[in-house]
Amino acid sequence: MATDNPTIDNHMPPSWWGDFKLDNEQSRLWQIGPLTLIVRCLSGEWQIAHERKGNVVDNESVWETRDTDQLPEALDKYSRYIFQKTTGLLNIAPLLPDRPIVSRPHTPFYLSAGEEVTVYVSSPLWLQLMVGSPARELESIAIQRPSDTWFGPSTLEGELCYATTTHCRINLEDIPIRQHRAITPVFICNQADTTLAVERLNVPAPFLSLYTSSSGQLWSPKVTLIREKDGDMAKLKIDNRPPAEAKHAVQLGNPRKIADSSVLFRAINAEFS
């Protein structure tokens, strides 16, 4: 694993993101979960290529970065970016998804009237490639591309989201460290008089900041869902700080979108099925 990442505190474990310097005609390879990425720097040109091979098992956290003799055009997705001059400066940043994540627990669970619980939901990450100074974005690539889904009470009301499955873990010690996914603590409070069946959760990923903890795990702020009365309506609130579970947290990125009060404190249809 490489340690050429000067933007992260020395007490943090090595990471696949940060600032890198490539010499002319140098190629660098990243293996992050199912994603293989090759970046090549030439005089007046950047070459970017990537491909994905299968899925990664839930408890696997595989990544490495190293120099390579493999050419980018050997991979499935290959692009060339032409510049008058290249400096060799490359920045790779992790990003949360650009759409909400609809996560279905492997096993749906029930929350009795008056009960509350915090569940931990993991989301796939994107990586952003930027070069030069000032930085210019080349590409944004999903490490593990989730499937598309529609979330809403009808085809006329709702939004396009990504769909994943989750273990919805409730014990922090059961969470594996996976640097290609981010964890969101979701606090659910059932203030209604009836039992709540939780069959899917909508995590508002574009409105969440991204943090890294001292263990190398990536986190988002806590999301709170409060069901105040019987039905499928819930208030949504997003914290503006890292979760308490992320020890010695360092912020890596701001939300993709700025949420106003209508987003943060609105009632969401079909939040729970």
C-alpha positions as CSV (number, residue, x, y, z in Angstrom):
1,M,0.0,0.0,0.0
2,A,1.3,3.4,-0.8
3,T,1.8,6.2,1.7
4,D,2.4,9.1,-0.8
5,N,-0.6,11.0,0.5
6,P,0.5,14.3,2.2
7,T,-3.1,15.6,2.7
8,I,-3.9,13.1,5.4
9,D,-2.6,13.3,9.0
10,N,0.4,11.1,9.7
11,H,-1.6,9.3,12.4
12,M,-4.2,8.2,9.8
13,P,-3.6,4.9,8.1
14,P,-2.6,4.9,4.4
15,S,-5.4,5.7,2.0
16,W,-6.1,5.5,-1.7
17,W,-7.2,9.1,-1.9
18,G,-5.1,12.4,-1.7
19,D,-2.4,14.1,-3.7
20,F,-0.1,12.2,-6.0
21,K,2.8,13.3,-8.3
22,L,3.3,11.4,-11.5
23,D,6.4,11.8,-13.7
24,N,6.2,12.0,-17.5
25,E,5.3,8.6,-19.0
26,Q,4.6,7.2,-15.5
27,S,1.6,5.0,-15.0
28,R,-0.1,4.3,-11.6
29,L,-2.6,1.6,-10.7
30,W,-5.2,1.6,-8.0
31,Q,-7.1,-1.5,-7.0
32,I,-10.0,-0.4,-4.8
33,G,-12.5,-3.2,-4.0
34,P,-13.9,-4.3,-7.4
35,L,-12.4,-1.3,-9.3
36,T,-9.2,-1.3,-11.2
37,L,-8.0,2.2,-12.2
38,I,-4.9,3.2,-14.2
39,V,-3.7,6.8,-14.6
40,R,-0.9,7.6,-17.0
41,C,0.8,11.0,-17.3
42,L,2.3,12.1,-20.6
43,S,3.6,15.5,-21.9
44,G,0.4,17.3,-22.7
45,E,-1.9,14.3,-22.0
46,W,-3.6,12.4,-19.2
47,Q,-4.9,8.9,-19.9
48,I,-7.5,7.4,-17.6
49,A,-8.9,3.8,-17.7
50,H,-10.9,1.6,-15.4
51,E,-12.9,-1.6,-15.1
52,R,-14.8,-3.5,-12.5
53,K,-14.7,-7.2,-11.8
54,G,-17.5,-8.6,-9.8
55,N,-18.5,-7.6,-6.3
56,V,-16.6,-7.6,-3.1
57,V,-17.8,-9.6,-0.1
58,D,-19.1,-7.6,2.7
59,N,-16.2,-8.0,5.1
60,E,-13.5,-7.5,2.5
61,S,-11.5,-4.3,2.4
62,V,-9.1,-4.6,-0.5
63,W,-7.0,-1.7,-1.9
64,E,-3.6,-1.0,-3.2
65,T,-1.8,1.6,-5.3
66,R,1.5,1.1,-7.2
67,D,3.4,1.9,-10.3
68,T,2.6,-0.3,-13.3
69,D,3.8,-1.2,-16.8
70,Q,0.2,-2.0,-17.8
71,L,-1.1,0.6,-20.3
72,P,-4.5,2.2,-19.7
73,E,-5.9,1.1,-23.1
74,A,-5.8,-2.5,-21.8
75,L,-8.8,-1.8,-19.6
76,D,-12.5,-1.6,-20.7
77,K,-13.1,2.1,-20.1
78,Y,-10.4,4.3,-21.6
79,S,-10.2,8.1,-22.0
80,R,-7.6,10.6,-23.1
81,Y,-7.5,14.2,-21.9
82,I,-5.3,16.7,-23.9
83,F,-3.6,19.7,-22.3
84,Q,-1.1,22.3,-23.5
85,K,1.0,21.3,-20.6
86,T,0.8,18.7,-17.8
87,T,2.3,19.2,-14.3
88,G,1.9,15.6,-13.1
89,L,-0.2,16.7,-10.2
90,L,-3.1,14.3,-9.5
91,N,-5.7,14.5,-6.8
92,I,-8.1,11.6,-6.1
93,A,-11.0,12.3,-3.7
94,P,-13.7,10.0,-2.4
95,L,-17.3,11.1,-3.0
96,L,-20.7,10.0,-1.7
97,P,-23.2,9.1,-4.4
98,D,-24.9,11.8,-6.5
99,R,-28.4,10.3,-5.7
100,P,-30.1,9.1,-2.6
101,I,-29.4,5.5,-1.6
102,V,-32.4,3.2,-1.0
103,S,-31.1,0.4,1.2
104,R,-33.1,-2.7,1.8
105,P,-32.1,-4.7,4.9
106,H,-31.2,-8.3,4.2
107,T,-33.8,-9.1,6.9
108,P,-36.5,-6.4,7.5
109,F,-37.1,-5.6,11.1
110,Y,-39.8,-4.1,13.3
111,L,-39.6,-1.2,15.8
112,S,-42.3,-1.2,18.5
113,A,-44.3,1.9,19.5
114,G,-42.1,4.3,21.5
115,E,-38.9,2.5,20.6
116,E,-35.8,4.0,19.0
117,V,-32.7,2.5,17.4
118,T,-29.5,3.5,15.6
119,V,-28.7,1.3,12.5
120,Y,-25.5,1.6,10.5
121,V,-26.0,1.7,6.7
122,S,-23.1,1.5,4.3
123,S,-23.1,3.2,0.8
124,P,-20.8,2.7,-2.2
125,L,-18.4,5.5,-3.1
126,W,-17.3,7.4,-6.2
127,L,-13.8,8.7,-6.8
128,Q,-13.1,12.1,-8.4
129,L,-10.0,12.6,-10.5
130,M,-8.5,16.1,-10.7
131,V,-5.2,17.3,-12.2
132,G,-3.1,20.4,-12.2
133,S,-3.1,23.6,-10.2
134,P,-5.7,25.0,-10.1
135,A,-7.3,21.6,-10.2
136,R,-9.5,20.5,-13.1
137,E,-11.8,17.5,-12.9
138,L,-11.3,14.8,-15.4
139,E,-13.7,12.1,-14.3
140,S,-15.9,10.9,-11.5
141,I,-16.0,7.0,-11.3
142,A,-18.2,4.7,-9.2
143,I,-16.1,2.2,-7.3
144,Q,-19.1,-0.2,-7.3
145,R,-22.0,1.0,-9.5
146,P,-25.3,0.3,-7.7
147,S,-28.5,-0.3,-9.7
148,D,-31.1,2.3,-10.4
149,T,-34.4,2.5,-8.6
150,W,-37.4,4.8,-8.2
151,F,-38.4,5.9,-4.7
152,G,-41.8,7.4,-4.2
153,P,-45.5,6.7,-3.9
154,S,-46.1,6.7,-7.7
155,T,-44.3,7.1,-11.0
156,L,-45.3,10.8,-11.0
157,E,-44.1,11.6,-7.4
158,G,-40.7,10.6,-6.2
159,E,-37.1,10.6,-7.4
160,L,-34.5,8.4,-9.1
161,C,-32.2,6.8,-6.6
162,Y,-29.6,4.0,-6.3
163,A,-30.6,0.7,-4.8
164,T,-28.4,-1.4,-2.4
165,T,-28.9,-4.0,0.3
166,T,-27.5,-3.6,3.8
167,H,-27.1,-5.6,7.0
168,C,-28.4,-2.6,9.0
169,R,-26.0,-3.5,11.8
170,I,-26.9,-2.2,15.3
171,N,-23.6,-3.0,17.0
172,L,-20.6,-0.8,16.2
173,E,-18.1,-3.6,16.8
174,D,-19.8,-5.7,14.0
175,I,-19.0,-3.1,11.4
176,P,-16.1,-4.1,9.1
177,I,-13.6,-1.5,8.0
178,R,-14.1,-1.0,4.2
179,Q,-12.4,2.0,2.6
180,H,-14.5,1.7,-0.5
181,R,-17.8,2.3,1.3
182,A,-19.0,5.0,3.7
183,I,-21.1,4.3,6.9
184,T,-24.1,6.4,7.8
185,P,-25.6,6.1,11.3
186,V,-29.4,6.3,10.9
187,F,-31.3,7.0,14.1
188,I,-34.9,5.9,13.9
189,C,-37.5,7.0,16.5
190,N,-41.0,5.6,16.4
191,Q,-43.2,8.0,18.3
192,A,-46.4,6.5,16.9
193,D,-48.7,4.2,18.7
194,T,-48.2,1.3,16.3
195,T,-45.3,-1.0,15.3
196,L,-43.1,0.2,12.5
197,A,-42.0,-2.3,9.8
198,V,-38.6,-1.1,8.4
199,E,-38.2,-2.7,4.9
200,R,-36.1,0.0,3.3
201,L,-34.3,3.2,4.2
202,N,-33.6,6.2,2.0
203,V,-30.2,7.7,2.8
204,P,-29.9,11.3,1.4
205,A,-26.3,10.8,0.2
206,P,-26.0,14.0,-1.9
207,F,-26.7,16.1,1.2
208,L,-24.1,14.5,3.4
209,S,-20.5,15.5,4.1
210,L,-17.8,12.8,4.1
211,Y,-15.3,12.1,6.9
212,T,-12.5,9.7,7.6
213,S,-11.8,8.3,11.1
214,S,-8.5,7.2,12.7
215,S,-9.2,3.6,11.7
216,G,-9.5,4.6,8.0
217,Q,-13.2,4.0,7.8
218,L,-15.2,6.6,5.9
219,W,-18.3,8.1,7.6
220,S,-21.1,10.5,6.9
221,P,-23.1,12.6,9.5
222,K,-25.9,11.0,11.4
223,V,-29.3,11.0,9.8
224,T,-32.4,11.1,12.1
225,L,-35.8,9.8,11.1
226,I,-38.7,10.5,13.4
227,R,-42.1,8.9,12.8
228,E,-44.6,11.1,14.8
229,K,-47.9,9.3,14.0
230,D,-49.2,6.2,12.3
231,G,-48.6,6.0,8.6
232,D,-45.5,6.1,6.4
233,M,-44.4,9.7,7.0
234,A,-41.2,10.6,8.7
235,K,-39.3,13.8,9.5
236,L,-35.7,13.8,8.3
237,K,-32.8,15.6,9.9
238,I,-29.1,15.6,9.1
239,D,-26.4,16.5,11.6
240,N,-23.8,19.1,10.6
241,R,-20.9,17.4,12.3
242,P,-19.2,14.0,12.1
243,P,-20.8,11.1,14.0
244,A,-19.5,10.3,17.5
245,E,-18.6,6.9,16.3
246,A,-15.9,8.3,13.9
247,K,-13.0,8.8,16.3
248,H,-10.6,11.7,15.5
249,A,-12.6,12.5,12.3
250,V,-11.2,14.5,9.5
251,Q,-13.5,16.0,6.9
252,L,-12.7,15.0,3.3
253,G,-15.6,16.6,1.4
254,N,-18.6,18.8,1.5
255,P,-22.1,17.7,0.4
256,R,-22.7,17.6,-3.3
257,K,-25.9,19.5,-2.7
258,I,-26.9,22.1,-0.1
259,A,-30.1,21.1,1.7
260,D,-32.6,23.7,2.7
261,S,-35.3,23.3,5.4
262,S,-37.7,21.8,3.0
263,V,-35.3,18.9,2.5
264,L,-34.1,18.5,6.0
265,F,-37.4,18.7,7.8
266,R,-39.9,17.5,5.4
267,A,-42.3,14.5,5.6
268,I,-41.2,11.8,3.2
269,N,-43.8,9.5,1.7
270,A,-42.8,5.8,1.5
271,E,-39.8,6.2,3.7
272,F,-40.9,3.0,5.4
273,S,-42.8,0.3,3.6
